[in-house]
Amino acid sequence: MSLLGYDLIRFLWRQRSFSSRTFGPGDRTKGISQHIRKELDEIAAAPAEDVLEEWIDVVILALDQCWRLGHTPGDICEALEKKYQRNMRRKWPDWRTKSPDEPIEHDRRYDPKITFDEMTKDTPYEK
């Protein structure tokens, strides 16, 4: 299967339709959060060859809750890109000084804000 030019917005509309028919409408923050915790336990216990599918379950659950909070697929994709750009501008410690079993967090004294224009200057997105 070729994924060149994969359309995440289209996927999110399809996922939203499936999810609302299958699991009902509305905010499910508590239930989805519990489901994500269950999936994280499965990731910890899963053999390496099965981990990708479990992580994808977490991704789908997180995206599902985003639309349930009233965000459109376009909003979700814009927020995803904005967060990525923000993380790129943050200051991070040298990963070689950190344990692989502990989180690596950015320096909270330096947390740049990013505008939509800055976010989209090197992307094909339009306002």
QUIKA-V632232 format. One record per pair of residues at least 12 apart in sequence whose C-alpha atoms are under 8 Angstrom apart, sorted by the first residue. I is the first residue (numbers start at 1). J is the second residue. D is the distance in whole Angstrom. If there is no record, write none. Layout:
BEGIN
I_J_D / I_J_D
END
This chain:
BEGIN
8_77_8 / 9_73_5 / 9_74_6 / 9_77_7 / 10_73_8 / 12_63_8 / 12_73_6 / 13_73_6 / 15_64_8 / 16_64_7 / 16_67_7 / 19_64_7 / 25_68_7 / 26_68_5 / 26_69_7 / 27_65_7 / 27_68_5 / 27_69_6 / 28_65_7 / 28_68_7 / 29_65_7 / 32_61_6 / 32_62_8 / 32_65_7 / 35_61_8 / 36_57_8 / 36_58_6 / 36_61_7 / 36_62_8 / 39_54_6 / 39_55_8 / 39_57_7 / 39_58_6 / 40_54_8 / 40_55_8 / 40_58_8 / 42_54_7 / 43_55_7 / 63_76_8 / 81_119_7 / 82_114_7 / 82_116_8 / 82_119_6 / 85_114_8 / 85_119_6 / 86_112_7 / 86_113_7 / 86_114_6 / 89_112_7 / 90_106_6 / 90_107_7 / 90_110_7 / 90_111_6 / 90_112_7 / 91_106_6 / 91_107_6 / 91_110_7 / 91_111_8 / 92_104_8 / 92_105_7 / 92_106_5 / 92_107_6 / 93_105_8 / 93_106_7 / 93_107_8
END
